[in-house]
Amino acid sequence: MIQESLIEGIFRSLRKNAGWATIIIGLAVIASALINRFFPAVYQSQAILRVMTSEQSNDLSIAASMNGVFAQKNVLAELASDCRLGADEVVNRNLVEFEDAGAGLVKLIVRHENPVCLKDLSQSAIRILTNHFLVFSAEKREFEIKAARKKLENLELALNEARQSLNQVGNSAVIKIDEITLQLENEMHQVEEKLDLNRKKLQTTPKTTFYYEDEESQEYRLFSRKLNEQRNRLAELFKSYKEKHPKVVECKADIKSLERKLKNSRSRTRKQKPNSQYIALSAEIESDEEKLNLIKTELERSKNSGTGEEISRENRVNNLNLRIKALEELHNRTLLALEETRLSQTSTQGKINILQNDSHNPKTVGFSAVQRDCIAVASGVLMAIFLLYSPLPVRTEIVSISGEMLAGAMSGNNLPLLTAEPAEIILEVPSLACAPLALPAPATESEEPTVYDERLIVMNNPDSESLQPYRSLVSNLQIHISETQTRIVLISSARNASGKTTLLANTAILLAQAGYSVLMIDANLRNPVLHRVFDAENGPGLAEALSSGLKDGMIHKTFVSNLALLTSGVAPGNPAELLGSPEMIELLSELKRKVEVILIDTSALMEYPDTGVLAGQTGAMVFLHHETDSEEELKSAKKLLKTIRARVFGYVKT
C-alpha cells in the first residue's frame, strides 16, 4: 500500500471543498477589512532638529521641554487648526513626539493614518516650536520673578519688625533671654506630639495576629501514598498502551479522584501569636515617656537655677542695629536679582534648524493595510487547510509486474492488461486484502471432522496459505484503527450468503492473537449465525441488552484468549428501530470502555434497513464484495452508503 503526499492530499481536499475554502478565505479578508476600517494602519515620519538658544537652561532634556509645550491645549488647538484636523483627534492622540538625539539635537516624530498629513504635521510642529518653545522655557523665569517678589515682601516685613523692636528697647531696661529653656520647651513639645501620635496608633493596632497552619492527618498520608502508586502505575501503562486505552483512562480517573480526596483531607488550624508591630510601638512609647520625664526634670531645674543671662540695653540696641543692617543689605541684593531676571526674560533668543527630514517617505508603525490583507489571505488559506484537509490518506493497491510480463508488453505479446477492479472504481475505496478471501467449502462425508467450526480457518489450519488475505486485511485494519482512533468496525455486504460471518470470525481471532481485546457483536437479528460458529448458546444477548440493559453473563468468553462474543438474543419484532435507538449508542459507548476493538456482524445492506441504520452510529465499515455481485448492486450500495454518510475503510473481495 502507498500513501499520497501531504501536498497532494491538501490540494485534493481543497478541490473537493472549493466552496467552503472560498467562504473561509473570504471571511478572513472581510475580517481584515473591518480591522483596517476601525483600527487603520498608522504612518510616521521623523526629522532631526538642532535647537540653538541664548538661554542658559539647566534642563536635563530639551525633548521633555518640547513635549511639555505640546501638552498644552492651546498649542494642540493651534496644531489642529494648521493641519485642518479635528480638535478631539489631536488632543486624544499622540500625533507629535520628541526624543533626545544628542547635545542640542532633538528627533521629531509625527504619526497619522493618512500619510499625506505627515508633511503638514511636521512643518506645523516646527513652526509652533519656533514661536512657543522659548515662551515655554520662560515660564521658569516667571516663577523666579514671583519668588523674588515674595522674598522682598518678607524682607520688608522683617525690617519693619526690627525697627519697631528698636523703638521698644528704649522703654525696657533689660531683656531676659534664656536659649536653653526655649530649646528644652521646644524639644518637650516635639516628644509630646510624637507620644500622642504613637498612642493613637497603639489603640488601632491588635495585640495578637492570627495565622493558619496546615496539618496532615493519617487519612491524608494514606491518600498521598495511594496517589503515588497510581501515578507510577500510569507511567507503566504508557509503556504498553496508548493514551485512549480503557486501562489508561481508568487510571487517570482514579488519579483525579485521589487528588480531590487528598485536597479535602488536609485540615487547617487557626493559631495566634503576639503582634510584632504592637510590641514595637509599646516599646517606643515607653522610651519616649522616659525621655519626656527627663526633659521636664531638666526644664524645671533650668527655671529654678536662675533667671538667665541679662543683656544690657546697649547690647540689645547694637544687636538690633546689626540685624537691620543685614536685612537692608539682603533686600538690596534681592532687588538686583529681580531686575536681572526680568532683563534675561526679555532678551532671550533662539532658533530651530532642520538637519534631516524624511517626511516624504513615511513608514508604517506595524503592518500596513496591504500587508494585513496578505496576512488575512494567507491565514484564510491555512485555516481552510486545517479545517477541510482530511487526515485519512488515500491508499492505492500496488500491483507487482513480473519481468516476463513487462518484457512481453514491451515486445508486443498479447498479455492481459492491468486494470482496476470494478468494485474499487464504483465504491471509490481501496481493497484491504492482497487477494480474494478463501471461504471454506462444504464438508463431505469422506473428510474428517474438524475440531472447530469449518468457517474458523485460523483455528483449523493456521499455516494455510488461504489465511494470507486475512492477515493482509488485519494489517490494514490495524493501520486504520491507529490513524483514525476508530475502534468499532461494521462488517457488511450487499447481499446475504457472501461470507460476512466467516470474514468477521477469522479477523477477530487474528486481532485477538495480535494482542487486542476484541468483542464480536451479532447484530444480524434476523438470521444470527455467530453463536453457532463459536459453539455458544443464543441466550440473552444484544436484543435484551437494548431492552433492559447489559447484564452479567450476556457477554460470552470464547476459546480464544482476548476474544468475547455478544450474541443476538431473541429476535425482536422491530430490529431496525431497536438498532437505531439511543440505547444502542449508549451500549456501544459502554462496551468501548471495556475492550479495544468491536467487530459487528450485520444483515445484508441492500435487503434490510438494519445495516444502514447501524452504520450511522458506528465508527467505520468493511464492505464485503462477492464475485456474484453485479455492478448495479455495487452502485446501489455506494449510493446508500453515501446517503447515510457511512465511513468505509475499504472492501474485501470473496
KADAUR-V62733 format. One record per residue. N is the residue number from 1. RES is the residue in three letters. D_FIRST is the distance of its C-alpha to the first C-alpha in Angstrom with 2 decimals. Layout:
# KADAUR-V62733
N,RES,D_FIRST / N,RES,D_FIRST
This chain:
# KADAUR-V62733
1,MET,0.00 / 2,ILE,3.82 / 3,GLN,6.96 / 4,GLU,10.26 / 5,SER,13.15 / 6,LEU,15.87 / 7,ILE,18.39 / 8,GLU,16.46 / 9,GLY,15.91 / 10,ILE,19.63 / 11,PHE,20.88 / 12,ARG,18.95 / 13,SER,20.49 / 14,LEU,23.89 / 15,ARG,23.97 / 16,LYS,23.17 / 17,ASN,25.87 / 18,ALA,28.27 / 19,GLY,31.29 / 20,TRP,30.72 / 21,ALA,29.85 / 22,THR,33.13 / 23,ILE,35.06 / 24,ILE,33.84 / 25,ILE,34.68 / 26,GLY,37.97 / 27,LEU,38.90 / 28,ALA,38.34 / 29,VAL,40.61 / 30,ILE,43.21 / 31,ALA,43.21 / 32,SER,43.85 / 33,ALA,46.68 / 34,LEU,48.26 / 35,ILE,48.13 / 36,ASN,49.79 / 37,ARG,52.36 / 38,PHE,53.43 / 39,PHE,52.57 / 40,PRO,53.12 / 41,ALA,52.45 / 42,VAL,55.49 / 43,TYR,56.82 / 44,GLN,59.24 / 45,SER,61.48 / 46,GLN,63.60 / 47,ALA,67.02 / 48,ILE,68.99 / 49,LEU,72.63 / 50,ARG,75.61 / 51,VAL,78.20 / 52,MET,81.82 / 53,THR,84.59 / 54,SER,88.09 / 55,GLU,87.45 / 56,GLN,87.06 / 57,SER,84.47 / 58,ASN,83.29 / 59,ASP,80.00 / 60,LEU,76.95 / 61,SER,74.65 / 62,ILE,75.68 / 63,ALA,72.33 / 64,ALA,73.05 / 65,SER,76.42 / 66,MET,74.85 / 67,ASN,72.27 / 68,GLY,75.28 / 69,VAL,76.87 / 70,PHE,73.86 / 71,ALA,73.84 / 72,GLN,77.11 / 73,LYS,76.96 / 74,ASN,79.54 / 75,VAL,77.59 / 76,LEU,74.33 / 77,ALA,76.25 / 78,GLU,77.60 / 79,LEU,74.09 / 80,ALA,72.80 / 81,SER,75.81 / 82,ASP,75.34 / 83,CYS,71.62 / 84,ARG,72.06 / 85,LEU,69.70 / 86,GLY,70.08 / 87,ALA,72.02 / 88,ASP,69.42 / 89,GLU,66.65 / 90,VAL,68.57 / 91,VAL,69.89 / 92,ASN,66.66 / 93,ARG,64.43 / 94,ASN,64.61 / 95,LEU,64.98 / 96,VAL,67.13 / 97,GLU,66.71 / 98,PHE,68.44 / 99,GLU,67.37 / 100,ASP,69.43 / 101,ALA,68.57 / 102,GLY,71.29 / 103,ALA,75.08 / 104,GLY,76.45 / 105,LEU,73.02 / 106,VAL,71.08 / 107,LYS,67.64 / 108,LEU,67.71 / 109,ILE,64.44 / 110,VAL,64.31 / 111,ARG,61.43 / 112,HIS,60.85 / 113,GLU,58.15 / 114,ASN,59.88 / 115,PRO,59.92 / 116,VAL,63.01 / 117,CYS,65.07 / 118,LEU,64.43 / 119,LYS,67.10 / 120,ASP,69.73 / 121,LEU,68.86 / 122,SER,69.25 / 123,GLN,72.58 / 124,SER,73.98 / 125,ALA,73.07 / 126,ILE,74.85 / 127,ARG,77.91 / 128,ILE,78.10 / 129,LEU,77.84 / 130,THR,80.70 / 131,ASN,82.90 / 132,HIS,81.96 / 133,PHE,80.80 / 134,LEU,84.35 / 135,VAL,85.59 / 136,PHE,82.91 / 137,SER,83.84 / 138,ALA,87.48 / 139,GLU,86.80 / 140,LYS,87.20 / 141,ARG,90.70 / 142,GLU,91.53 / 143,PHE,90.64 / 144,GLU,92.80 / 145,ILE,95.72 / 146,LYS,95.55 / 147,ALA,95.45 / 148,ALA,98.48 / 149,ARG,100.42 / 150,LYS,99.71 / 151,LYS,100.87 / 152,LEU,104.09 / 153,GLU,104.80 / 154,ASN,104.38 / 155,LEU,106.64 / 156,GLU,109.34 / 157,LEU,109.24 / 158,ALA,109.55 / 159,LEU,112.53 / 160,ASN,114.29 / 161,GLU,113.83 / 162,ALA,115.19 / 163,ARG,118.23 / 164,GLN,118.97 / 165,SER,118.75 / 166,LEU,121.20 / 167,ASN,123.67 / 168,GLN,123.36 / 169,VAL,124.08 / 170,GLY,127.65 / 171,ASN,128.31 / 172,SER,126.59 / 173,ALA,128.23 / 174,VAL,125.39 / 175,ILE,121.60 / 176,LYS,119.96 / 177,ILE,116.43 / 178,ASP,114.57 / 179,GLU,111.12 / 180,ILE,110.14 / 181,THR,110.83 / 182,LEU,108.73 / 183,GLN,105.85 / 184,LEU,106.00 / 185,GLU,106.12 / 186,ASN,103.12 / 187,GLU,101.15 / 188,MET,102.22 / 189,HIS,100.94 / 190,GLN,97.55 / 191,VAL,97.19 / 192,GLU,98.23 / 193,GLU,95.64 / 194,LYS,92.92 / 195,LEU,94.07 / 196,ASP,93.94 / 197,LEU,90.41 / 198,ASN,89.14 / 199,ARG,90.89 / 200,LYS,89.15 / 201,LYS,85.76 / 202,LEU,86.66 / 203,GLN,87.34 / 204,THR,83.78 / 205,THR,82.04 / 206,PRO,81.04 / 207,LYS,82.36 / 208,THR,79.11 / 209,THR,75.41 / 210,PHE,72.73 / 211,TYR,69.28 / 212,TYR,66.52 / 213,GLU,65.27 / 214,ASP,62.12 / 215,GLU,62.64 / 216,GLU,59.94 / 217,SER,60.79 / 218,GLN,59.77 / 219,GLU,57.30 / 220,TYR,55.74 / 221,ARG,55.26 / 222,LEU,53.72 / 223,PHE,51.12 / 224,SER,50.43 / 225,ARG,49.75 / 226,LYS,47.42 / 227,LEU,45.53 / 228,ASN,44.96 / 229,GLU,43.71 / 230,GLN,41.18 / 231,ARG,39.91 / 232,ASN,39.48 / 233,ARG,37.65 / 234,LEU,35.27 / 235,ALA,34.52 / 236,GLU,33.71 / 237,LEU,31.46 / 238,PHE,29.36 / 239,LYS,28.56 / 240,SER,26.85 / 241,TYR,25.91 / 242,LYS,24.62 / 243,GLU,27.09 / 244,LYS,26.76 / 245,HIS,27.16 / 246,PRO,30.30 / 247,LYS,32.10 / 248,VAL,31.61 / 249,VAL,32.78 / 250,GLU,35.77 / 251,CYS,36.74 / 252,LYS,36.71 / 253,ALA,38.94 / 254,ASP,41.33 / 255,ILE,41.57 / 256,LYS,42.50 / 257,SER,45.08 / 258,LEU,46.62 / 259,GLU,46.83 / 260,ARG,48.81 / 261,LYS,51.07 / 262,LEU,51.64 / 263,LYS,52.66 / 264,ASN,55.07 / 265,SER,56.64 / 266,ARG,57.98 / 267,SER,61.64 / 268,ARG,63.67 / 269,THR,67.43 / 270,ARG,69.80 / 271,LYS,72.27 / 272,GLN,74.96 / 273,LYS,76.49 / 274,PRO,79.41 / 275,ASN,78.76 / 276,SER,79.09 / 277,GLN,80.07 / 278,TYR,82.92 / 279,ILE,84.19 / 280,ALA,84.16 / 281,LEU,86.04 / 282,SER,88.62 / 283,ALA,89.24 / 284,GLU,89.62 / 285,ILE,92.08 / 286,GLU,94.13 / 287,SER,94.32 / 288,ASP,95.40 / 289,GLU,98.07 / 290,GLU,99.57 / 291,LYS,99.49 / 292,LEU,101.21 / 293,ASN,103.95 / 294,LEU,104.58 / 295,ILE,104.83 / 296,LYS,107.28 / 297,THR,109.38 / 298,GLU,109.47 / 299,LEU,110.33 / 300,GLU,113.18 / 301,ARG,114.49 / 302,SER,114.34 / 303,LYS,116.29 / 304,ASN,118.97 / 305,SER,119.37 / 306,GLY,121.07 / 307,THR,121.19 / 308,GLY,119.18 / 309,GLU,120.25 / 310,GLU,122.72 / 311,ILE,122.42 / 312,SER,125.57 / 313,ARG,126.05 / 314,GLU,126.26 / 315,ASN,122.93 / 316,ARG,121.26 / 317,VAL,122.63 / 318,ASN,121.44 / 319,ASN,117.94 / 320,LEU,117.76 / 321,ASN,118.98 / 322,LEU,116.35 / 323,ARG,113.62 / 324,ILE,114.87 / 325,LYS,114.89 / 326,ALA,111.31 / 327,LEU,110.11 / 328,GLU,111.87 / 329,GLU,110.28 / 330,LEU,106.79 / 331,HIS,107.51 / 332,ASN,108.40 / 333,ARG,105.25 / 334,THR,103.04 / 335,LEU,104.82 / 336,LEU,104.19 / 337,ALA,100.47 / 338,LEU,100.23 / 339,GLU,101.76 / 340,GLU,99.46 / 341,THR,96.35 / 342,ARG,97.60 / 343,LEU,98.26 / 344,SER,94.77 / 345,GLN,93.19 / 346,THR,95.03 / 347,SER,94.48 / 348,THR,90.71 / 349,GLN,88.79 / 350,GLY,85.21 / 351,LYS,82.66 / 352,ILE,78.87 / 353,ASN,77.26 / 354,ILE,73.68 / 355,LEU,72.15 / 356,GLN,68.60 / 357,ASN,67.22 / 358,ASP,63.66 / 359,SER,64.13 / 360,HIS,63.07 / 361,ASN,59.54 / 362,PRO,58.41 / 363,LYS,55.26 / 364,THR,53.21 / 365,VAL,53.19 / 366,GLY,49.49 / 367,PHE,47.24 / 368,SER,48.76 / 369,ALA,48.13 / 370,VAL,45.82 / 371,GLN,43.82 / 372,ARG,43.58 / 373,ASP,42.27 / 374,CYS,39.60 / 375,ILE,38.57 / 376,ALA,38.55 / 377,VAL,36.26 / 378,ALA,33.85 / 379,SER,34.02 / 380,GLY,33.41 / 381,VAL,30.28 / 382,LEU,28.94 / 383,MET,29.98 / 384,ALA,28.29 / 385,ILE,24.99 / 386,PHE,25.47 / 387,LEU,26.47 / 388,LEU,24.23 / 389,TYR,20.91 / 390,SER,18.44 / 391,PRO,16.50 / 392,LEU,13.71 / 393,PRO,10.94 / 394,VAL,9.67 / 395,ARG,6.14 / 396,THR,6.00 / 397,GLU,5.42 / 398,ILE,6.00 / 399,VAL,9.47 / 400,SER,11.41 / 401,ILE,15.04 / 402,SER,17.91 / 403,GLY,20.66 / 404,GLU,23.20 / 405,MET,21.38 / 406,LEU,20.88 / 407,ALA,24.51 / 408,GLY,25.70 / 409,ALA,24.17 / 410,MET,25.87 / 411,SER,29.09 / 412,GLY,29.22 / 413,ASN,28.80 / 414,ASN,28.15 / 415,LEU,24.63 / 416,PRO,22.43 / 417,LEU,20.38 / 418,LEU,16.62 / 419,THR,16.56 / 420,ALA,14.45 / 421,GLU,15.53 / 422,PRO,18.55 / 423,ALA,17.38 / 424,GLU,14.27 / 425,ILE,16.79 / 426,ILE,19.49 / 427,LEU,17.86 / 428,GLU,15.63 / 429,VAL,12.91 / 430,PRO,9.46 / 431,SER,9.60 / 432,LEU,9.23 / 433,ALA,10.28 / 434,CYS,9.59 / 435,ALA,13.20 / 436,PRO,16.18 / 437,LEU,17.86 / 438,ALA,21.15 / 439,LEU,24.11 / 440,PRO,27.31 / 441,ALA,30.17 / 442,PRO,33.58 / 443,ALA,35.62 / 444,THR,38.64 / 445,GLU,42.02 / 446,SER,41.62 / 447,GLU,38.49 / 448,GLU,39.04 / 449,PRO,38.24 / 450,THR,35.24 / 451,VAL,35.70 / 452,TYR,33.26 / 453,ASP,32.51 / 454,GLU,30.98 / 455,ARG,27.95 / 456,LEU,27.02 / 457,ILE,25.17 / 458,VAL,23.97 / 459,MET,27.65 / 460,ASN,29.30 / 461,ASN,27.07 / 462,PRO,24.67 / 463,ASP,24.00 / 464,SER,23.22 / 465,GLU,20.32 / 466,SER,20.06 / 467,LEU,18.65 / 468,GLN,15.34 / 469,PRO,13.80 / 470,TYR,15.47 / 471,ARG,14.08 / 472,SER,10.44 / 473,LEU,11.69 / 474,VAL,13.50 / 475,SER,10.78 / 476,ASN,8.92 / 477,LEU,12.55 / 478,GLN,13.42 / 479,ILE,10.96 / 480,HIS,12.40 / 481,ILE,15.85 / 482,SER,15.81 / 483,GLU,14.84 / 484,THR,17.06 / 485,GLN,19.71 / 486,THR,19.83 / 487,ARG,21.40 / 488,ILE,22.72 / 489,VAL,20.50 / 490,LEU,22.18 / 491,ILE,21.54 / 492,SER,23.02 / 493,SER,23.30 / 494,ALA,25.46 / 495,ARG,28.08 / 496,ASN,29.45 / 497,ALA,29.22 / 498,SER,25.51 / 499,GLY,24.55 / 500,LYS,23.75 / 501,THR,25.91 / 502,THR,24.46 / 503,LEU,20.88 / 504,LEU,22.16 / 505,ALA,24.39 / 506,ASN,22.00 / 507,THR,19.25 / 508,ALA,22.07 / 509,ILE,23.36 / 510,LEU,20.12 / 511,LEU,19.80 / 512,ALA,23.50 / 513,GLN,23.22 / 514,ALA,20.57 / 515,GLY,23.35 / 516,TYR,22.95 / 517,SER,26.09 / 518,VAL,25.25 / 519,LEU,27.58 / 520,MET,27.41 / 521,ILE,29.46 / 522,ASP,30.85 / 523,ALA,31.30 / 524,ASN,32.08 / 525,LEU,35.75 / 526,ARG,36.82 / 527,ASN,35.58 / 528,PRO,34.45 / 529,VAL,33.03 / 530,LEU,31.28 / 531,HIS,34.64 / 532,ARG,35.32 / 533,VAL,32.04 / 534,PHE,32.92 / 535,ASP,36.67 / 536,ALA,37.70 / 537,GLU,40.46 / 538,ASN,39.71 / 539,GLY,42.21 / 540,PRO,42.09 / 541,GLY,38.49 / 542,LEU,36.53 / 543,ALA,39.35 / 544,GLU,41.94 / 545,ALA,39.81 / 546,LEU,39.54 / 547,SER,43.26 / 548,SER,44.85 / 549,GLY,42.22 / 550,LEU,40.14 / 551,LYS,42.54 / 552,ASP,42.44 / 553,GLY,41.59 / 554,MET,39.37 / 555,ILE,36.16 / 556,HIS,36.18 / 557,LYS,34.83 / 558,THR,33.12 / 559,PHE,33.34 / 560,VAL,29.93 / 561,SER,30.11 / 562,ASN,28.60 / 563,LEU,28.33 / 564,ALA,30.84 / 565,LEU,31.67 / 566,LEU,33.46 / 567,THR,34.94 / 568,SER,35.83 / 569,GLY,39.58 / 570,VAL,42.33 / 571,ALA,41.10 / 572,PRO,42.58 / 573,GLY,44.03 / 574,ASN,41.66 / 575,PRO,38.11 / 576,ALA,36.48 / 577,GLU,39.01 / 578,LEU,38.59 / 579,LEU,34.76 / 580,GLY,35.08 / 581,SER,37.80 / 582,PRO,37.78 / 583,GLU,38.31 / 584,MET,34.79 / 585,ILE,33.39 / 586,GLU,35.69 / 587,LEU,34.79 / 588,LEU,31.03 / 589,SER,31.86 / 590,GLU,34.10 / 591,LEU,31.63 / 592,LYS,28.88 / 593,ARG,31.32 / 594,LYS,31.68 / 595,VAL,28.18 / 596,GLU,24.67 / 597,VAL,22.78 / 598,ILE,24.48 / 599,LEU,23.31 / 600,ILE,25.58 / 601,ASP,26.47 / 602,THR,27.98 / 603,SER,29.81 / 604,ALA,28.61 / 605,LEU,27.57 / 606,MET,29.74 / 607,GLU,32.71 / 608,TYR,33.61 / 609,PRO,33.27 / 610,ASP,32.49 / 611,THR,28.69 / 612,GLY,28.90 / 613,VAL,31.30 / 614,LEU,29.25 / 615,ALA,25.92 / 616,GLY,27.55 / 617,GLN,28.38 / 618,THR,25.20 / 619,GLY,22.15 / 620,ALA,19.44 / 621,MET,18.99 / 622,VAL,16.92 / 623,PHE,18.22 / 624,LEU,19.17 / 625,HIS,19.61 / 626,HIS,22.23 / 627,GLU,22.67 / 628,THR,26.18 / 629,ASP,25.24 / 630,SER,26.53 / 631,GLU,25.09 / 632,GLU,27.94 / 633,GLU,27.00 / 634,LEU,23.40 / 635,LYS,24.89 / 636,SER,27.38 / 637,ALA,24.84 / 638,LYS,22.83 / 639,LYS,26.18 / 640,LEU,27.20 / 641,LEU,24.04 / 642,LYS,24.50 / 643,THR,28.18 / 644,ILE,27.79 / 645,ARG,25.04 / 646,ALA,22.76 / 647,ARG,19.34 / 648,VAL,16.78 / 649,PHE,13.50 / 650,GLY,12.45 / 651,TYR,14.10 / 652,VAL,14.60 / 653,LYS,16.61 / 654,THR,19.65
